[in-house]
Each structure stands twice: as C-alpha cells, then as structure tokens.
Amino acid sequence: MSVATRTPPRGRGTAPAVARRTALGIAGAALAVVALAAVAPGLLATHDPLLTDVRQALQPPSAAHWFGTDQSGRDVYSRVVFGAGRSVGIGLLATGLALVVGVAVGSLTAVAPRAIDAVVMRVVDVLLAFPEFLLALLVVAVLGPGPANVAVAVTLAALPVYVRLARARTRTLADTEYAEAARIVGVPRFVVHVTHVLPGVVASASVLATIGIGTSILAAAGLSFLGLGPTEPTPEWGLMLSSGRNLLVQAPWVAVFPGLAITVTVVAVSVVGRMLRARTEGGAA
C-alpha cells in the first residue's frame, strides 16, 4: 500500500527566511544610524551635549528636546548621539585588539612545544572560569579607573575566547589534506601556516568578533556605570545611565534613552553576528 506524500503549501517554508531578512534589515538600519552617530554626531545632534541650562533642567521630551533634558539642563538626545562614539569606540577597539592578539597567541600556541601549550591553555582556562564582566572589573581594580584602562580591561576580558578558538582552528586546519599536501611537496611549514592555515583562523575569529563587539560594548558601559570609566560631563552611555538612575521616578527619560541606545546597539550587533556565523557555518540563523 503506497503512502502519498503531501507537498507543503507554497510560501510556508519561506516565512522563516523572510523573518530573518526582516530582522537583519532592521538590525542593519539600527547599526547604520549608530555608526553615523559615532562618526559624525554633529549631523544628528540638535544641541551642544555639554551646554548646561539649569532653567531647563529635567524637562520632559518635547519638540525642543526630543529626549528631554537632564538634571543640568543638557539635551539628552544630543548626549546620546555624541555618546555613541565613545561607547561603540571602546567596544570596537577592545574587540579588535582581542582578535589580533588572540589569533596570534592561539596560532603560535598550537604549534609550540607541548609544555608551552599546556601552560598557556591552563592560564586561558582559569581566565575563562570568570565571567567576562567580572574579569574586566578585576583588571580595572588593578589598573585604576579611566577610559584607557577600561579599554584595556575589556580587551583582556575578551582575549581568552579568541586564544582558545585560534588554537583549535589552527590545529584543525593544519591537519587538512591541502595543508599536508603542501608540506609533502616541500613548502616550508611557516609558508603553509601563513597561506593555508592562518586565513581560515582569522575568518572564524572574525565571525566570533562580530558577536563579541556587543559584549564588549555592554562591558564597557557597565564599567562606566560603576564610575570606573569617563567622568562627567563626558557624554557616554554607561555614565549617563548611572547619572539618571536616581531620577527614574522623577525624570525616567534621563536613564531610559541611554539604556535603550545600549540595548538596541547590542541586540543589533548580536543579530548581525549570529546570522553571519550561521551563514558561514552553513546552518540556519
């Protein structure tokens, strides 16, 4: 007895793909606005972010002040726009440094003698045992507060993940047939590593870094929220969120809009990064 196969209705299978493309489009548009604010804030801002006017303190959102004003009468919208450069900049810098150093250390560890490899990986395992934000907090506690130290702390906190990934990918790619064939025909090991192994390691680590940017932004904002980063009157999202936490009942917009900026940026980066990773790995987003 034959069983008839039922063909699914046309269009049902495309719904997830449409949803993914829609999410990617929204995330891309959000990141484009954030990037413009970070590169050219003057094009989007409506006021001087440092200009104070106590007579306009804690004004609610209006046509004159889109996001309202803070306790010093400064325009919250303009401060959010100018804060993008610092908040996103720290995340990009920290992730970029962690990517470069992590790939270098991980690749060298993979081909180093076993004793060196064991020592480096045990240190990495210890660092991975700590949550990334807690590790960054410990580094700042040692180095002291300040924007530069926050960037260093976030970089060191993100570094162990890239070291482990680079080491694993180096060992995997070094055992591939094309790398082995190159060594058999007499190509020096260093050349094989640079031409056949390292590009694959960098590609895998770069996809991970796309997602890691959001984590770094969140960690930097968290440190600034605790008062360990930039100081007043610098427009920075974490610092603005901290200064408005005591005004949530009286003037919630002082903290809500910087918090939304952090949330939207981190979520958008995560969406783009996860879809890029899914496409690279050939899986579903």
N, C-alpha and C positions, 0 to 999 in steps of 0.2 A: 504494500500500500504506500503510495507516494505521498509525501507531505509537501504541500505547496508553500513556497517561500513568499513572504509578504514584503513588498517593497515599501520602505518608509515614505511618508508623504514628502513631496519635494519642498525644500526650504527649511525642514525641521533641523537637518544637520548643519545648516549654515548659521543658525541662531547663535551658538557659542562663538563662532568666528566673528560675527557682526558685533557681539558684545565685547569681544577682545579688541577689535579695531576701534570701537567707540571709546573704550577705556583708554586705549593707547593715544587716541586723538586728544581726549580731554587732558590726559597727563602731559602730553607733549605741549599743548597750548599753555598749560599752567607753568611748565618749566620755561617756555619761551618768555612769558611775562616776567618770571623771576630772574631769568638771565638778563633781560633788558634792564630791570631794576638794578641788578648788580653792576652792570657795565656802564649804563648811562642813567643814573637815578634822576638827574635833572630833567629828563624828558617826561618823567611820570609824576614827579613830586609837584605839589602846588604851593608849598611854603618852605621856608628855611627850617630844617629839622632842629636847629639849635636856638631858634628865636623864641624867647620867653615873653609871656604877657600874662601876668598874674590876674589881670582883669578878665581874661578869657579862660581861666583855669576850670578844668572839669566840665567843659561844655559838651553836651551830647552830640552825636553825629548829626550833621546838618549840611546844607548846600555849601556853606563856607568852610566847614571842616568835616570831610567825608567820614572819618573815623573818630570824630570828636577831638578833644584836647586832654592833655594830662594835667597833673597837679601843678605844673609850672606854666600852663597855658600853651605848651608846644603842640603843634599839629601832629596827631598820632599817625595819620596816613602817611605824611611825608617822612616821619621817623621810621615807619615800617619799610617804606621804599628804600631809604638810604641804609637801613639795617641789613638789607639783603646782601649787599656787597661783603660785609664783614662776616655775617653768619654763614653764607654759602661759600665765601672765600676760604674760611678756615676748614670747612668740610672738604673742599676740593684739594686744598694744599695738603692736608693731613692724609687724605686717601691717595693722592699722587705719590707722596713720599713713601707711604707704607707699601704701595705697589712696587715702586722701583727697588727699594731696599729689600722687601720681602722676596721678590723674584731673584735678585742677586744672591741673597743669603741662602734661599731654598735650593736654587740650582747648584750652587757650589757645595752645599752640604750633601746633596745627593751623590756627588762624585768624589767627595772627600773620604779619607780613611774612616773606618768604622768607629774608631774611638772619638774622632771629632764629630761625626754624625750623631753618635749616641749622646754626647754632651749637649750639643745644640738642641736636639729634639727633646731632651729632658727639660731643658730650660723653657722651650716652647710649650711643652705640656703643662708646666707649672703656671705659665702666664695664661694659658687657655682655661685654666681652672677658675680664674677670676672673671666675673662679668666685665665687659669692655668698659662700661662707665666707671665701675669701681676701680679698675686698673688705672684709668685716666685720672681719677681723683687722687689715687695714691701718688702718682707721678707729680701732680701739681702740688701735693702736700710736701714733696721733697724739693721741688724746684722753686716753689713760691708762686703766687698769683701773677697774672699778666697775660695779655693776648698771645705773646710769643710762646710762653710756657704752656698755655692751653693748646696751641697748635702742636707743640712737641708731645704733650701728654696724649692727645687724641691719636697722633701718629703712632706712638709706641703701643697704645692700647690696641690699635688695629693691626699692627705688624705681625703678630704670631699666626694669624689666619693665612696670610699670604705666604709666609715661610713654609707652613705645612703643605699648602696647595702646590707651591712651586716645587717642593721636594718630591711630592707624589707624582706630579705630572712629568717631571724630568726623568724619573725612573721608568715611568710607563713609556714615554716616547723614545727613550734611549734603547728600549728593547724591541722596538718595531722593526719590521723587515727592511724598510728602506734605510733606516739608520745603520742596521747591521750590514746591509749590502755596501753602504758607503765605506764602512770601516774595512770590509773584506778587500775592496779594490784599492786600498791604501790611502784613503782620505784621512788626514790627521784627526784625532779624536776632538781636538779643540774646534776644528772647522766643522765637523759633524754636529757638535753641540750647538754651535752658533747658527748654522744654516738649517738644520733639521729638527733640533730639539727646542731651542730657545723660542722660536716664533710661536710654537704651539703652547708653550708655557705662558708666554706673555698674553696670548689670546684668551686662555682660560682665566688667568688672573684679572684681565681687564674686564671680563664679564662680571666677575665677582666684585670688582671695584665699583662697577656701576650701581650695584645694590648697596655697597658699603658707604657710598657718599652720603646717603640718607642717615645711616647710623652715625657717621662722623658729625654731620650737622646737628643731630639730636644730642650727641655727647657734648659738643662744644656749647650748645645752647644751655644744656644742663649745668655745665661748669660756670657759665656766665650767670645763670640764675642764682647760683650759690655765692656769687660775688667774687669769683676767682678769675674772671676774665676782664674785659674792658670795664672802665669805670664811667660814672656819669660825667658829662652829659652825652657820652657816645651813644648814637643810635645803634643798638644791637638787640636782636630779638629776645635772647635769653635775659638780658639785662632789663629790657622793657617789661617783660613778663614778670620779673622779680619786683620791679618798682610798682607794678599795678596789682600785686597780689593782695594788698591790704585795702584795695578800693573796689573789690568785687561787688559789694552791696551798693556802695555809693556811686561808683562810676565803672561798671564792668568793662566798658569798651577799652579802657586803658590796657587791660591784660588780655582781653578776648581776641583782639585783632592781631597782636604779635603771636599769640598762641595759634591762631588759625593759619598765619603765614608759615610757621614751623610745621604744622600738621599737613597742610596742603603740599608743601615742598617735599617733605619726607615721603608722603604717600605717593606723589607723582614720580619721584625718583625710584621708589620701590617697584611701582607698576612697570615702568620702562625697563628697569634692570631685570625683573623676573621674566618679562616677555622676551627680552634679548637672550637671557640664559636658556629659556625654553626653545627658542628658535635655533640657538647654537647647538644645543644638545639633541635637537630633532624631536622634542616632546611637545606636549600640549602646554599652553600657557595656563 
